[in-house]
Amino acid sequence: MLRRLNLKSMLALALLVYLLTLIWHLPASFVWHRLSAQLPVPVELQGLAGTLWSGQVARITVDGIDQGGLRWQWRPSALVRGQVQLDLEWLPRNSRVQAQLKAGIGVVRLEQVNGRLDAASMAMVNKAPFLLGGTWLLDVPVLELRDFEFVSTAHGRLVWQEAAAGLPQTLALGHLKAELDSRDGWLTMALQDQGEGPLGLQGDARWRPGQALQLNTRIQAREVADPGLAGAVALLGRPDRQGWVRWRAQLQ
């Protein structure tokens, strides 16, 4: 009787190990083919390789827009906290961003988001109606979303080095930055310029998933600004005694 119980236990253990091995080596392409039809927007993957736990995609196209490549590595230690954790490396055109993603029930949390994005490339691939220049530097220790609707926690900084924007050509803006925080379910950003560059900027912005970016700022074109920038700022309103123009906008 004891031998029979031991045999059953060994068979059950062997079956469990076999199933775990199958799951561990489950191809990412197998999972993707079963999930892709359920996504709210069309997503295409090229060069998908590896497993569900460790792999890469050479190119991701979301709703016709090329979002670059992605690499991921699963961290099983997070399971003891009831989370799924992935180390991510996003590789859009001329750019590189690394982050840790932690997901639980109703919560998605990004930590240690660091990297750089080429502004010109991002404007091009996302079909922006204007040109951009410079580099976006990301240093975001934490950004947490709840139910993909609310920003529950955010801390960090975004810096736009050698910022430029315009059409049909870019105009130099200087160095700009945004300090990130969260309030009432929104991601908030304290905006300002860094020094005596062409564009003076003060104010704030807020955003959350599914909502437009709301800007409440004041700007000015300094003496070193290109005449085109000065003319564009003048079109936004009448300056106050210090030369600042109030600018409020909602950007999708």
Protein Blocks (a to p, Z undefined) as FASTA:
>chain_A
ZZmmmmmmmmmmmmmmmmmmmmmmocfklmmmmmmmmpfbdcddehiacjfkbccdfbdc
eehiaebjadddddfklmmnopacdddddddehiacdddddddehiacdehiacdddfkl
mmmmnopabdcedjdddddfbacdehhlacfbdcdddddehiaeddfbdcdebjaddddd
deehiacdddddedjdfbdceddddddehiacdddddddddfklcfklmmmmmmnoccdf
kopacdddddZZ
